């Protein structure tokens, strides 16, 4: 059964001061402790973890790449530094390796993508799904005049691939509205959450502006990988990736899309999980900075969170 995604009735705050009053929660502490415990217990290579029971933790997923864009592996907690509002924080939980993933794959199947572009999206999506680990969950979202979940979140990768294969061109592209709905759909999942968004980047008839989308995604704790297919990458794609800790791409030749999606899958397999106790429960926006004591590397991580008053 196809599920239509309704765009959440979220009031958009247009300034940092108003945004600081939004009451969000930092992510679930029990889940983080369970992930770290299970990974270390199962003895997966390169994984270390520490968790203090009963302490609420801020979770930050960091991707570290070298000058050639290749993932940097084998780092330890001592290699990272995290500041919260400029204040250094003690990393009390750390994991790397097979951290479970919940992935939303949003595919633009509007009429502007008909033909070769949609065929390339299907081929690339298949490559991405095949690169997932057995424990990873995936959902497939079709973007047209309406945003539809054509494969619900689960571990049936074959069903997800079949849903992608069955996509046909339809409708226009309220892209910003659809992206917000896709973020909201995967944000309720457990563990590490990511969204891969495939589109030509042309928005039509959205009620949401690009700035509003970025403002909401920044608070959603979902890593976003926007991929623009065509001759231009909209500025919103680069900023959307930057604030969530993801990475944006421009694919001018559709035949190269599969390689880009394999790169995203590789990055998702090499992320580091950092956790620390929030310094305050003040309901305010807190900026985060993650650094690594290595030269010529790049670190991508979300840029902040809203501290819960709970």
C-alpha positions in Angstrom: 0.0 0.0 0.0 1.3 3.4 -0.9 1.4 5.9 1.9 1.1 9.6 1.2 3.3 11.8 3.3 1.6 14.9 4.7 3.9 17.9 5.2 4.0 18.4 9.0 2.3 21.5 10.3 5.5 22.9 11.7 5.8 26.6 12.5 9.0 27.9 10.9 11.2 30.2 13.0 12.9 32.8 10.9 15.7 33.9 13.3 18.2 32.2 15.5 16.6 33.8 18.6 13.2 32.4 17.8 14.7 29.1 16.8 16.3 28.9 20.3 12.9 28.7 21.8 11.9 25.6 19.9 11.5 22.6 22.4 13.3 19.7 20.8 15.0 16.8 22.5 18.5 15.6 22.2 18.5 12.1 20.8 17.7 9.0 22.9 20.3 8.0 25.4 19.3 4.5 25.9 19.6 3.8 22.2 23.1 5.2 22.1 24.2 3.1 25.0 22.6 0.0 23.5 24.3 0.6 20.1 27.7 1.0 21.7 27.2 -2.0 24.0 26.1 -4.3 21.3 28.8 -3.3 18.9 31.5 -3.7 21.5 30.0 -7.0 22.8 29.8 -8.5 19.3 33.5 -7.7 18.8 33.2 -5.9 15.5 36.5 -4.6 14.3 37.5 -1.0 15.1 34.8 -0.4 17.6 35.2 1.1 21.1 32.5 2.4 23.4 31.8 3.9 26.7 28.4 4.8 28.2 27.4 6.2 31.5 23.9 4.9 32.4 21.3 7.6 33.1 23.1 10.4 31.4 21.4 12.1 28.5 23.8 12.3 25.6 24.1 14.5 22.5 24.8 12.2 19.5 27.0 13.4 16.7 27.9 11.4 13.6 31.1 12.5 12.0 32.5 11.6 8.6 36.3 12.1 8.2 37.8 12.2 4.7 41.3 12.8 3.4 42.4 15.2 0.6 41.3 12.7 -2.0 37.8 12.4 -0.5 38.5 8.9 0.9 37.2 7.9 4.3 39.8 8.1 7.1 39.5 4.9 9.2 41.0 3.7 12.4 40.5 6.9 14.5 39.9 6.7 18.2 37.9 9.0 20.6 41.2 10.7 21.7 41.7 11.8 18.1 38.5 13.9 18.2 37.6 17.1 19.9 34.1 18.5 20.3 33.1 22.0 21.4 29.5 23.0 22.4 29.1 26.8 22.1 32.8 27.0 22.0 33.3 25.0 25.2 35.3 21.7 25.0 33.3 18.6 25.9 34.4 15.2 27.2 33.4 12.5 24.7 31.8 9.8 26.9 30.6 7.5 24.1 32.4 6.5 20.9 31.8 4.0 18.2 32.9 3.3 14.7 32.2 0.5 12.3 28.8 -1.1 11.7 26.6 1.4 13.5 23.0 0.5 12.4 21.5 2.7 9.7 18.0 3.8 8.9 18.1 5.3 5.3 15.4 7.2 3.4 15.9 7.2 -0.4 13.8 10.0 -2.0 13.5 9.8 -5.7 12.2 12.6 -7.9 10.0 11.0 -10.5 8.3 14.1 -11.8 7.8 14.6 -15.5 11.0 16.8 -15.7 13.0 13.6 -14.8 11.3 11.4 -17.4 13.4 9.3 -19.7 17.1 8.9 -19.3 17.3 10.8 -16.0 14.7 8.6 -14.2 16.4 5.5 -15.7 19.7 6.6 -14.2 18.0 7.3 -10.8 16.7 3.8 -10.8 20.1 2.2 -11.7 21.8 4.4 -9.1 19.3 3.6 -6.4 19.7 -0.1 -7.1 23.5 0.2 -6.6 22.9 2.1 -3.3 20.5 -0.5 -2.0 22.9 -3.3 -3.0 25.7 -1.6 -1.0 23.7 -1.6 2.2 24.6 -4.0 5.0 22.0 -6.7 5.9 21.2 -5.0 9.2 20.5 -1.6 7.5 16.9 -0.5 7.1 15.7 1.5 4.1 12.5 3.2 3.0 11.8 4.5 -0.5 10.0 7.8 -1.1 8.7 8.9 -4.5 8.5 12.6 -5.2 5.9 14.0 -7.6 2.9 16.2 -7.2 2.5 14.2 -4.0 5.1 12.6 -1.8 4.6 8.9 -1.3 6.2 6.2 0.7 6.4 3.4 -1.9 8.4 1.1 0.4 8.1 1.5 4.2 11.1 1.4 6.4 12.4 -2.1 6.9 15.1 -4.6 6.2 13.6 -6.0 3.0 16.1 -4.6 0.5 14.7 -6.6 -2.4 11.3 -5.0 -1.8 12.9 -1.5 -1.8 14.6 -2.2 -5.0 11.4 -3.5 -6.5 9.6 -0.3 -5.5 12.3 1.8 -7.2 12.1 -0.3 -10.3 8.3 0.3 -10.5 8.5 4.1 -10.4 6.9 5.9 -13.4 7.1 9.6 -14.3 4.3 11.6 -12.6 3.5 15.1 -11.5 5.5 18.2 -10.7 8.1 18.8 -8.0 7.3 20.7 -4.8 10.9 19.8 -3.9 11.3 21.7 -0.6 8.0 20.4 0.8 8.9 16.9 -0.2 12.3 17.1 1.4 10.8 18.3 4.6 8.3 15.4 4.5 11.1 12.9 3.8 13.2 14.2 6.7 10.2 13.9 9.0 9.5 10.4 7.9 13.0 9.0 8.7 13.5 11.2 11.8 11.3 8.9 13.8 13.5 5.8 13.1 15.9 4.5 15.7 19.7 4.9 15.5 21.6 6.6 12.8 19.3 8.3 10.3 20.1 9.5 6.8 18.3 10.8 3.7 19.6 10.5 0.1 17.7 12.9 -2.1 17.8 12.5 -5.9 16.4 15.3 -8.0 17.2 17.9 -10.7 16.9 20.5 -7.9 14.1 22.4 -9.5 11.4 23.3 -7.0 7.8 23.9 -8.2 4.9 25.1 -6.1 6.4 24.4 -2.6 4.8 26.3 0.3 8.2 26.1 2.0 11.2 28.2 1.0 14.7 27.0 0.7 15.7 28.9 3.9 12.8 27.4 5.8 13.7 23.9 4.7 17.4 24.3 5.8 16.3 25.8 9.1 14.0 22.8 9.9 16.5 20.2 8.6 19.2 21.7 10.9 17.1 20.6 13.9 16.0 17.2 12.6 19.1 15.1 13.4 19.0 13.4 10.0 22.1 13.4 7.8 21.1 14.6 4.3 22.9 13.8 1.0 21.3 15.9 -1.8 22.3 14.8 -5.3 21.5 17.2 -8.1 21.1 15.6 -11.6 21.6 17.9 -14.5 23.5 21.1 -15.2 23.3 22.9 -11.9 23.3 22.3 -8.2 21.0 24.7 -6.3 22.7 26.5 -3.4 20.1 25.0 -1.0 21.6 21.5 -1.7 25.0 22.4 -0.5 23.7 24.2 2.6 21.3 21.4 3.4 24.2 18.9 3.4 26.5 21.3 5.4 24.2 21.9 8.3 23.2 18.2 8.7 26.7 16.7 8.3 26.0 15.2 4.9 27.5 15.9 1.5 26.0 17.3 -1.7 26.8 16.3 -5.3 26.3 17.5 -8.8 25.9 14.8 -11.5 25.9 16.3 -14.9 26.0 13.0 -16.7 23.3 10.6 -15.5 25.4 7.6 -16.2 27.8 8.7 -13.4 25.0 8.6 -10.7 25.6 5.0 -9.7 29.2 5.9 -8.8 28.2 8.8 -6.7 25.7 6.8 -4.8 28.3 4.1 -4.1 30.5 6.9 -2.7 27.6 7.9 -0.3 27.2 4.3 0.7 31.0 4.1 1.5 30.8 7.3 3.6 27.9 5.9 5.5 29.9 2.8 6.4 32.8 4.8 7.8 31.1 7.2 10.2 32.1 7.8 13.8 29.6 8.2 16.6 30.5 10.7 19.3 28.4 11.2 22.4 28.7 13.8 25.2 26.6 15.0 28.0 24.9 18.4 27.1 26.2 21.2 29.2 22.8 22.7 29.7 19.1 21.9 29.4 18.0 25.4 28.4 15.8 24.9 25.4 18.3 26.9 23.3 20.2 26.3 20.1 23.8 25.0 20.8 26.4 25.1 18.0 28.7 22.1 17.7 32.2 22.0 16.2 34.0 18.7 15.6 37.7 18.5 14.9 40.3 15.8 14.4 44.0 15.9 15.2 45.1 14.9 11.7 46.4 17.1 8.9 44.8 17.5 5.5 41.5 15.9 6.5 37.9 17.2 6.4 35.3 16.5 9.1 31.6 16.6 8.3 29.1 16.7 11.2 25.8 18.4 12.1 26.3 22.0 13.2 24.2 22.0 16.4 21.1 21.0 18.3 18.4 22.4 20.6 18.9 21.3 24.2 15.9 19.9 25.8 14.5 21.4 29.0 13.3 18.0 30.1 
